[in-house]
């Protein structure tokens, strides 16, 4: 399914809930809203909500699209989404709170606290479970129909995998495992002397709209979808009681952003506790645990964004959801991005670009908006590409589109979500210039920076390079 949008339609108000709920806002929020609207329009994702908090205060929440496609119900700020594996951060913070209070030793064998657990596994620690170095397997072929059974308690959920062999000796290697978080939640339950979900509700997410992902969903909650033939279809009901701690919470984007703000509060977590969470875990040979470019700590991934700033984060993917919580620890900022569809997304890059309008100022050396440009040419992955281009200034913001009927577009359109033959470009500052901007693609938002010669550059992932000149 092709999503062709004329510049005229793009520059105007996209016909969606986001337009219906438009309110007077400052330039930064207006640009962030436009980015979110363009992302929904370009990707075909039914609904997205995102929030940004700074210094413990909620600065912005943006919504676009629909929480229920069939009934044309819009996403609202109160809409709750599946958090998927971002749930692991809730669990990791619950564990850190217990470490802080002296009730949990992160390096003690969890078997000591769980005498009912099989005893032929080698000793496994909470730290190893949180860093995915325990050897406990992730979902396997036998788990294909997971999500159709309700487990009444965490101990029962541990029974799903407790008779399986470890993939390796604890501490020997890294292998992502949501079941490891099921066992971690059982360990937390034992240390807290109360049910895991009760402890989380009372001690970790109290007063925040974060709760177990159970049916039925609330009246404002986002229904789950998956892409089939580039179009969203309603996903089946799914019971996450096999791993509430690994994938089973849901929440709103404001609540998740404020949870991130809470994590950075010294009243909630002492600096040494955050240091424990964000320090790289170590394998038995002493090497730091890595997941691609990030260090893995106590549940969190710690690395740098596209501009080299330190971030702590975790993303999630499950049926009916793609999610992210990202923190800038050095500047006390928190970003959440939640969607109600399983899609291929550069979600970390999307979050970084989405809140960039709040984090950068106008660049007086940036080139003026190239309103006379009609096409572009350049290189993608070393190969020559070209296409149409069109730009205009709207309310002080440089906006435009570039054609995607080339190898670059073919790569983006190979994903299961919607296709696009033109990609929106939106400047991140309201100064009539095109310096730092966002390239909106079916896979998310990417940093798109332009020089005085109207030469623009973007990097997709860690290896795919785009460099074009607008003419």
Secondary structure as UniProt FT lines:
FT   STRAND          2..3
FT   HELIX           7..11
FT   HELIX           17..20
FT   HELIX           27..43
FT   STRAND          47..54
FT   TURN            55..56
FT   STRAND          57..68
FT   TURN            69..72
FT   STRAND          73..74
FT   TURN            77..78
FT   STRAND          80..82
FT   HELIX           84..86
FT   HELIX           87..100
FT   TURN            101..102
FT   TURN            106..107
FT   HELIX           110..113
FT   TURN            115..116
FT   HELIX           126..130
FT   TURN            131..132
FT   HELIX           141..143
FT   TURN            144..147
FT   HELIX           154..158
FT   TURN            159..163
FT   TURN            170..171
FT   HELIX           178..192
FT   HELIX           196..199
FT   HELIX           200..204
FT   TURN            206..207
FT   STRAND          210..212
FT   TURN            219..220
FT   STRAND          225..228
FT   TURN            229..230
FT   STRAND          231..234
FT   TURN            241..242
FT   HELIX           244..247
FT   STRAND          249..252
FT   HELIX           253..263
FT   TURN            266..268
FT   HELIX           271..278
FT   TURN            284..285
FT   STRAND          290..291
FT   TURN            292..293
FT   STRAND          294..296
FT   STRAND          301..304
FT   TURN            306..307
FT   STRAND          310..318
FT   TURN            319..320
FT   STRAND          321..328
FT   TURN            329..332
FT   STRAND          333..339
FT   STRAND          341..342
FT   HELIX           347..354
FT   HELIX           356..359
FT   TURN            364..365
FT   TURN            371..372
FT   STRAND          375..380
FT   TURN            381..382
FT   STRAND          383..394
FT   TURN            395..396
FT   STRAND          397..403
FT   HELIX           407..412
FT   TURN            413..414
FT   STRAND          419..420
FT   STRAND          422..427
FT   STRAND          436..441
FT   TURN            442..443
FT   STRAND          444..450
FT   TURN            452..453
FT   STRAND          455..460
FT   TURN            461..463
FT   STRAND          464..470
//
